[in-house]
Amino acid sequence: MIFSGKPIKSVFFFDGEYLMASREKKQSQKRPAERDDSVKSEIMHRLKTQPLLFIGTVVILVIVIVAFVFVPAIVPGARYGEDLVFGYYNKVPVKYVRDNYFYQVQQNLARRQQISSDDPNYIGKVYQMWRRAFEEAVIQAGMLDEMKQAGYVVPANVVDREVAKQFVRDDGSFSASAYRSLDNTTRMTFLRQTQDSIAAEYFTSDMLSLRTSSHELAFIGSMASPRRTFDLAVFPFSSYPDSEVIAFASANPALFRITRLSKITVGSSEREARQILDSVRNGVSTFEEAAQINSQDEYAERGGDMGIQMAYELRAEISSEQDRESVINLARGGLSDLIRVSSGWAFFRAEEASHPADINDFVQKEKIRYYIMDELKGLAEDWLRAEAERFSAEVRENGFDETISGWYMTKRSFGPIPVNYGDSSLFSSVSSSGVSELEYAAINPFFWRAAFSTPLKSPSGPFVLGDNVMVLYPLEESTMDETDIEFLGDYYSYWRMENSNEALRAYFLSNEKFDNRFEEKFWNLFRF
């Protein structure tokens, strides 16, 4: 953090890294005339030796001055010197004002990134820069709030000592005259920012500098072993055969009766719906005209045409079984009475009489399959489990490779992995195996039980994972060598710091105390 040209120590709490505001070297105590001559000489030297770079630097400087001095003056609600509030933490405003923490982080990022206005993604990068600076300011505000809630106050002598470091002469003595040259407002702001900086540093130090126990490191090392490699057989639910679908449809024909209907829905009142129904019955208006003018559903523009429906599909719309049966059994051209539906009142017209499903029609057969998978998925699971059990029996007799080849299935292989529940980045993970069917395996206890309780060179019992029934075949088991365990211990300290950092960020940025108004303020301020 730099205030009135004097740097003070501050922590920038960026995504896992600590950026300490650098301490600039004290300028040598030259007389004013000597200093002016030196500056002029340096300017002329740069102009002569690197004219294009010098001119470019001046242009950038002008742009910066315009952006941070004149632009706020012409943006409505953002006059120069006005505090720009982007949000609140525990009702304390998170402001962008010259020389405060938000400002310092944004300026630091601007210097590092040097975003060009010619960049095609200029707006996005500016947004990201400001967003990041804002979040760092929120995190600092959260840390200060935590320290305040804990009753911590930075001792005055600690603040004084830190402030004194910024006013030290070359000989190491404190320059009282330099300190007194600050006006009262500047001095008080300087002291407060120093106090906040120290409190934030103490918070991060307390939270992130805990030593790691040797027992903890030993435990982490033990988690890396044993490791196993596997072959895998997958029985997807999509492989549930047509023969089973057809058999279910034949046993439950009433569910899949086919009808074609049109519908008019009225959400306002039963009385209005009755008037519309009477006008259609009396021939005052056609069904299609009444639908286009009065219906309040997605079929209105098509004159009410719902298309082909299976009996079970009407359940979502008509809760009463008696009303559903009356609609399904309408003769061609017949009108139903008013029926209570989920969105109000409706009446239906049959475009054709109902008839049994055609199990040889692909579309109708897929509708029946959808019903089974949506309403009775256990039927498919039972069938697939039985197939997987039959497969496992053959594996025990003939071996995995021969059996899977004979079943015309694709073998998946992966590992070695330890018991890495949750896919910790410390260890080899299931998600990095390249087997798409294992996407959710990391948090599935049935997978881990099958993987590490099944004897080697033996098929596991079938288990369900996502939309598949699976059989694992453990091939080999190994342990991590001592060198790798030592490396893991060294890496763990860094990993723990990174995860603690992310956890702290998430805690503050998702805290109920945080009132985020960044989007509105940013886009009002920067109208590109």
N, C-alpha and C positions, 0 to 999 in steps of 0.2 A: 504494500500500500504506500502511495506517495502523496505527501501532503505538503503544499507550498514548497515543492522542490526538495523535500527532505523525506527519504524513504524510511518506512518503519516496517518491522517484521510482520508478516501476515501469511496465513495459510490459504491457498486456493485449493478447495476440496474437490478436485476434478476426478471423475470416473476412475478411481483406484490409484491416482497419483497425487502427490503433494507438490504443489508448485510454490516454492517460497519466493516471495518478492525479493529480487536481488538487492543487495546492499550496494549502492553506488559508492564509488571511491570519492572521498572528500576532495573538492576542488582545491587546488593549491591557493594559498593566500597571496594572490598577486594584487598589485596596486591597480586601480581602475584603468589607468592609461595603458599599462602593460597588457591588461586583460583585453582591452578593446583592440590593441594592435595585433595581439595573438589571434583573436577571432577573425579579424579582417584578413590576416595573412592566410589563415586556414581556408577561408571562403575562396580567396583568389586561387589558392593552390588547387582546390577541388574543381573549380571552374575551368582551369587551364588543362588539368590532367585528364579529367573525365567529364567533359561538358554535357554529354547526353544524360549521364547518370545524375549529374548535379541538377540539371533542369527538371528531369523526371521527379527527383526528390522534392524540389520546390513545388511542382504541380500537385504531388500527393499531399504535401503539407497544406496547400491552399484548399484542396478537397476536404481534408480533415477539419480545417477551420470552418469551412462552410457547413459541413455536416453537423458539427457539434456546437457551433456558435450561432450561425445565421439560420440554419434549417429549423431548429426549435422555435425561433422567433416568428417564423411564417406559418408554422403548423398550428391550426386552431386548437386551443386548449393546451398548448405546449410552449408558452412564452419562455424566453431565455431566463434561467434562474429559477423557474417554477419546479417544484418537486413533482416528479412523475411517479405515481403510485401504480404498480403493476399487480399488487395483491396484498394480502395480509397474513401474518402468522400470529395466532393468538391475539388478534385484533391490533397488532403492531404493524404499521404499513411497511411494505417492502418497496422502497423508493429508489429511483435512479436520479441521483443528484451529484453534482460534481464532487469528486474526491471521496465519495463514500464507497463501501465495499462493492456494491453492484457496479458502480462506475469503473472501479479499478479492474475488476475481472473482465468486464466488457472491453476495456481499453487493452488489457493484456492479450485477450483473444484477437482483437483487431490487429495488433502488431504482429502476432504470430501467423495469422492466416492471410493478411493482406489481400482481401477479396477485391477483385477487379470488377468494375462496372461492365466490362465487356464479357464477363463470364456468362454463358447462357443460363446458368443456374444461380445468378447473382442474388435474386430475391430469396431463394431457398436458403442460400448460405448465410445471408444476413439474418434471416429468421432464426436459423439454428444457432448462430453465434449469440444473439440476444437471448434466446431461450435458455441456452446453457448458462450464460451469465446470471440470468434471473434465478435459475434453479440453485446455483451456487449461493446466491444471496439468501434464498429461502432456507437453505441448509444452515447457513451461518446464523440466520435469525432463529432457527429451531434450536441450534446448539446453545445460543445465548439464553433462550427461553428455558431450556433444561437446567442450565446453571442457575438461573434466577429462581426456578422452582425448588432447586436443591438448597437455596439460601447462600450460595457462594458469591462472595464479593472479592474482586482482586485487591489484594493489600495495596495501600497507597504507596508504600516504599517500593513495591515491585513495579508499579506504573511509573513512578519517578525514575527508577533506575533504567527502565526501557526508554523513556523519553530522553533522558540525559545522553543516551548513546547516540542520539541523532544530532546532538549539538556539541560534538567533541572536536577540539582543535587537533591539528596535526601532532602536537606534542602530547596528546592524550588528556588534556585538561578540559573541563566543561566550559563552554562559551556562554556565559550568562547573558551577554549583550545580544547574541544571536537569538536566544530564547525570548528575551524581553522585546525583541523587535517585532514579534507577532502581536497582532491586536488581540483583545480579550476574547472576541468571538472565535477567531482562528485558533487561539490557544486552547479554549475549552473544547472545541471540536476535535482538535488534535489529541487531547488527553482522553476524550471519550472513545475515539477510534482505537487508540492504543490499548485502552482497557478492554474493549470488545475483542480485539485481536488476541490478547493474552488469554482471555476467558475461553475463546474458541479453541486456541491451541491446547489449553489444559483439558478441555473436553475430549478432543480427538486423541490426545496422549493417553488419557485414562481409558478410553474405549478401545483403542487399537494397539496399545503397546503392552498388553498382558503377555507374559511369558508362557511358552508352551511347555507343559509338563512332559517329562521323559516317558511317563506311563501313557500319556495321550499319544505320543509319537509311536510307542510300541504297539498300542491298540490299532492305530491307523495302518501300521505295517502289517499287522496280522490280518486286516481286512483284505489285503491284496492276494491272499492265498487261502484255499487252493483256487486254481483257475482250471476251467474246463473248456474243451472244444466239442462241438456238436454237429451232427447231421439232423436235418429237420424234414418232416413230411407234413404237408399242409392240405387240409380238406376244406375248401371254401364253401360257405353256405350257398354260393351261386351254383355249385355243382349238384345241388339237390335235384334229382332227375325229374324229367317231365312225367315219367310213369307214376311217380308219387303224387305229383300235382293233379294229374288226371284222376287218380284213384280217390283223392280227397274230394274233388269236384263231383265225382259220381256218387259219393256217399252223402254229399250235402248239396243237392241240386237247388234247393230253395234259396240258398245264399247267393247263387250266381245267375238267377233268372235275368234275362236281358229285356230291357224296355228302353224306349226313346221318349223323352219327356221335354216339355216346355214349361216354363215357370214364370209367374209374376209375383214379385215380393214387394210388400208395402210395410215400411217400418213405422209409419206415423200412428195409425190406430186401426182397430178391427172394423170400425164403422166405415172408414174410407176404403179399406180393402174390400168390404162387402159391396160398396157402391160400384167399384171397378169390376168386380166379378159379375154383378147384375147387368152392367152395361155390355159385357161380353156375351152373357147368356141371352140377352134380349136383342142382340144384333146391333146395338147402338154403335159399337166399335168392334173392330176385329181384335183377335187375341194379339196379333203382331203389333197393331197400332197401340193398344193399351200397354203392352210391354215396353215399347220404345218411349212412350210418353210418361208412364207412371211407375214402372218397375225400378226398384232400387237395389239391383244386384248386377253381377258381372255379365249376365246374359241379356240385359235390356237391349243393347245395340243390335243383337242378333234376333230380335223379336221374341226373346224368351227361350230360344232353343238351347237346351242343356246337352244335347247329343245323346249318345248311347250310355245308359247307366246300368250297372249291376245292382241287384237288390241290396247287397250289403253296403254299397256306397251311399245309400239314402239314410243310413243310420246317423251320420254326422249332421244331417240337415233336419231330419224328422225323428224326434226322440220316441214318439208313441208307436209301438209296433202295430197297433190297430190302424193308425193313420197311414203308416208305410204300406201295409197290405192293401188298403183301399186305393192308394195311388198306383201300386204295381199292377193291380188287377183291373185298372181302367180299360175299357174297350177303346179301340182306335177312334180318336177324335173326341173322346169323353173328357169332361171337365170334373175335377174334384171339387169338394166343398172347401171352405177356408180351413187352413191347417196352421196350427201354431208352429213356427219354425224358429231357429236360433236368432234370426235377425228381425223378427216381427211376425207378420202374417203373410201366407202365400196360398196360391191355388195353382194347380197343375193341369196340363192337357197332355193326353197320351197321343203321340204321333204314330205309334203302332202298338199292337197288343203285345204283352209280354210273352216270352218263349224261352225254352231252356238254352243254356250257353252252348256254344259250338266249341268243343274241346280241341278241334283241329284248327281253329282260327288262332293265329299267333297272338294277336292283340288281346283277345279274351283270355287265352291261357296265361299270358303275363299278368293280367289283372288278378287272376286266381292265385298265381304265385305271390304277387304283392300282398294279397290278403293273408296268406299263410305266414309270410315273413314278418308282417306287421302285427298280426293278431295272435298267431299260433307258432311263433318261431321255435318253440320247444319241440314241435313235431320234426322240423328239419334237424334240430340239434340231436335228437334221439337217433334219427336215421344215420347221421354223420358219425356219431359216437360209435354206433354199431359197426359201421364200415371201418373206423379207425381201430377198433378192437380186433376185427378180422385181419386188418393189415398187420397189427402188432403180433398176432399169433403166427403169421407167416414169417415175420422178421425173426422171431425166436427160433424158427425152424430152418430158415434158409439164409438169414443174414439180411442186413439193411439194403445194401446195394442191389442185390439180386431181386429182392421183393419190390423195391420202388421202381425198378426197371420193368418188372413184370406187370405192375399196375399202371404203367405209362404216365408216371408222375415225375415232376421235376424235383430233384434233391436240392435243398438249401443247406449250406454249411456256414458256420461262423465260430468265432472264438480265437484265442482263449479269452475268457472273461471270468472275473471273480463274482461273488455275490454282491453286485453293485446295484442295490435297490435305489431307484430314483436317478440313475445315470449320473452319479457324481463325476466331475471332471478329474478327480484324483486317480481314477482307475479306468481300465478298458471298459467300454460301455456297450450295451446291447444296441442302442440307436446308431452306433457307428459301424455296425456289422454289415450294413448294405442290404439287409433282408427287410423289404418293405412291410411284410406281414408282422414283423416284430416291433412296429412303431410304438405300441403301448405296453410292451413287455416289461419295461423297467419298473412299472408300478403295479404289476400284476402278481399277487402272491402265488397263484396257481402255477405260473411259469417258473418262478424261482424254486418252488417246492419240487416240481418235476425235474428241473435242471440239476439240482444238487442232492436230491434224495434217491434218484434212480441209479442203480448200479451201472458201472461202465459196461459198454458193449451190450446194453439191454434197452429195449424200448420203454419209454415212460407210458403211464396211463394217459388216455386222451384228455385234453383240457381245452376249454374255449378261450380264445383270445381275439377280441374284435369280431370280425365276421368270418372267423375260421375255427375249425377244430384242428388241434395240432398233436403230433407225436414227436417227442425229442428222443434222440439216440446219442447219449454221451460217448465220446470216442476216447479222450485222454484227459488226464488230470496232472497238473504240474504245480510247483511252488515257485514263488519269486525268489531269485537269488539275493544274497546279502548286499551286493553292490546296488541293485535296483531298489532294495528297501531303504538303504541309506539315502539314495537320491530322492526317494519319495518323502522321507523325513525332512530333507532340506526344502523340497518344493512345498510341503504342507504348510510351513510357516507363511510363505508368500500367499498360498491359496487361501489360508484362513484370513489373512489381512484383506485380500481382495473381496472375499465374501462378506466380511464384517463391514467393509466400506460400502458395498452394494446394499447390505441390509440397513445401514444407517441412512443411506440416500432414500431408500424405499420408505423407511419409517417416517422421515420428515416430509417427503413429497406426497405421501398418501395419508398424512395425518389429518384428522378431522379439524384440527386447529388451522389448517392451511386453507385460505380463501384465495383461489387462483383466478386472477382477472387479466392474465397476460395476453390472451388472444385479442380481446377487445382493445386493450390499451396499445398493443403493438401495431395493429392494423389501423387504428385511428391516428397513431403518431407517424407511421411510415406509409404514406399513400403513394406507392410507386407508380 
